[in-house]
């Protein structure tokens, strides 16, 4: 399923723009781009251009293509939980 998602992402371009803040979890080596089969599927620069609400970068675990698989998934789930806890706290 994850590979299917990457193929879909690599095949298109998202031209949308939002005013909400975006939180980006980056791969363990600090890389700011993700590629699948040589095609760019995500980049911090692109996420930054997508929002006028600000961009927050969070260090994650694993290579880009492995971030949603164990063993990186457990650590990245912890990072996401912390992000969600903070977002909920912001609206209180």
N, C-alpha and C positions, 0 to 999 in steps of 0.2 A: 504493500500500500504506500509506503513512504517513497519507494522508487517511482511509482505511478504519479505521485504528487510532484516529485522533482521533474519528471518528464513533462508534465502539464505546465509547470512554472517556466521551464526552459523554452517552451514553445510559444509563449505569448509575452505581451508587454502590458503592464498595468499603468494607465495614465491618470488614475484617480488622485485626489488630494483631500486631506482631512485637516481639521483644526485641533484634533485631540493629540495629547502626547503619545509618542510611540516608545516602547521599551524593546530594545534589541539585545538578545543574548548572543554573544559572539563566541566562536570556537576557542578551544583551549590555547592555541598558539597566538591568539590575539588577531588573527586574520580578519580583515574587514570585508571579504568577498567570499561567496559560496559558488562553486561551479559543479555542474553535473554533465558528464560526457563532454567536457571542454566548454560548455556554454555557461555564461554567467546567469545564475538563478537568483542571487540576492547580493546586495551590497549595502554597507552602512550609508554611503553617499546617496544611493537611491532612496533609502528609507528617510533620510534627512530631507530630501527634496519633496517627499510625499506629504509632509506635515508642516503646519505653521504653529503647532502646539508644543514643539520641543522634542528632543530625542535624548533618551537615556540609554547608555550602553552598560551592559552587565556581563562580566566574564562568565563563561560557561565551561563545560567539559566536553572533550572529544573533538574529532574532526567534524566539519560541517555535515557531511553525509552520514555521520554516526551519532549525532546529538540526540536523536530520538530512539536510540537503541542502547541496550545495556552494554557496558556498565555506565556509560555517560548519562543515560536517561535518568537514573536515580539522582545524580547531582543536579542535572538541569531541572528536574521536577522541583527540587528544593529551591533553586534560584527562582523559578516561576512562582512558587508559593510565596516567597518573600516579596516578589514584585506585586502579586495580587493583594497580599496583606497591606502593603503600602498604598496601593491604589484605593482600596476600601477605606483605609484610614484617612486619605486625603479628602474624601467626600463627607466625612462625619462632621 
